[in-house]
Amino acid sequence: MPSLRSIAVYGILPAVVAYLVVGAVLVPLYDMINRQRHENERNSDWQQLEETAARTRYDEWSAGHRKRISERQNRELEAEEDRAWIARTAQNRGFRTELLWVDGKACDHSQ
């Protein structure tokens, strides 16, 4: 029958040492790894939110820019149509059509 001393040295002591090693080394290491993983996930979430916000701001700016360009093109088209209408009307009424456009206004150039 094994002695109490051999049971303590070969059975219980290694179990206690293993328990202490696990508690002192592996548990903090596991906690550190988990903490780093959660921090990475949180940073990733923030990065995705920032990218989404940047895309949204760009989309809003782009839509406004396209709208401004469209409005300017519409104004230019309307101005061109107005010039053509004035020229046709003047020609139909027998006026000379040599007009000089200054600051968007028709001035008689025939004088």
C-alpha positions in Angstrom: 0.0 0.0 0.0 1.4 3.4 -1.0 2.4 5.7 1.8 0.7 8.9 2.6 3.9 10.8 1.7 4.1 9.2 -1.8 0.4 10.0 -2.4 1.0 13.6 -1.5 4.2 13.9 -3.5 3.1 12.1 -6.6 -0.7 12.7 -6.7 -1.8 15.8 -4.8 1.2 18.0 -5.2 1.2 17.9 -9.1 -2.5 18.6 -9.1 -2.0 21.6 -6.9 0.9 22.9 -9.0 -1.1 22.4 -12.2 -4.1 24.2 -10.7 -1.8 27.2 -9.6 -0.1 27.3 -13.1 -3.5 27.3 -14.8 -4.8 30.0 -12.5 -1.7 32.2 -12.6 -0.8 31.9 -16.3 -3.5 30.6 -18.5 -6.5 32.4 -17.1 -4.9 35.9 -17.4 -3.6 35.0 -20.8 -7.1 33.9 -21.9 -8.6 37.1 -20.4 -6.0 39.2 -22.3 -6.8 37.5 -25.6 -10.5 38.0 -25.1 -10.1 41.6 -24.1 -8.0 42.2 -27.3 -10.6 40.4 -29.4 -13.5 42.5 -28.0 -11.5 45.7 -28.5 -10.8 44.8 -32.1 -14.4 44.1 -32.7 -15.4 47.4 -31.1 -12.8 49.3 -33.2 -14.0 47.5 -36.3 -17.6 48.5 -35.5 -16.5 52.2 -35.1 -14.5 52.0 -38.4 -17.5 50.7 -40.2 -19.7 53.5 -38.7 -17.1 56.1 -39.8 -16.9 54.7 -43.3 -20.7 54.6 -43.6 -20.9 58.2 -42.3 -18.2 59.3 -44.8 -20.1 57.5 -47.7 -23.3 59.2 -46.6 -21.7 62.6 -46.5 -20.2 62.0 -49.9 -23.5 60.8 -51.3 -25.3 63.9 -50.0 -22.6 66.2 -51.3 -22.6 64.4 -54.7 -26.4 64.6 -54.9 -26.3 68.4 -54.1 -23.5 68.9 -56.6 -25.4 67.1 -59.4 -28.4 69.1 -58.5 -26.5 72.4 -58.7 -25.0 71.3 -62.1 -28.4 70.4 -63.3 -29.9 73.7 -62.2 -27.0 75.6 -63.9 -27.5 73.7 -67.1 -31.2 74.3 -67.0 -30.6 78.1 -66.5 -28.2 78.1 -69.4 -30.6 76.2 -71.6 -33.4 78.6 -70.7 -31.2 81.6 -71.4 -30.3 80.1 -74.8 -34.0 79.5 -75.6 -34.7 83.1 -74.5 -32.0 84.4 -76.8 -33.3 82.3 -79.7 -36.9 83.5 -79.1 -35.8 87.1 -79.0 -33.9 86.7 -82.2 -36.8 85.0 -84.0 -39.3 87.6 -82.7 -37.1 90.5 -83.8 -36.5 88.9 -87.2 -40.3 88.2 -87.6 -41.1 91.9 -86.9 -38.5 93.2 -89.3 -35.8 94.2 -86.9 -32.1 93.5 -87.4 -30.9 90.5 -85.5 -27.3 91.6 -84.8 -27.6 91.6 -81.1 -24.8 91.8 -78.6 -25.4 90.0 -75.3 -23.9 91.8 -72.3 -24.4 90.3 -68.9 -27.3 88.2 -70.1 -29.1 91.2 -71.7 -29.6 91.9 -75.3 -28.1 95.1 -76.6 -28.5 96.4 -80.1 -25.2 96.0 -81.9 -26.4 97.5 -85.3 -25.7 101.1 -84.3 
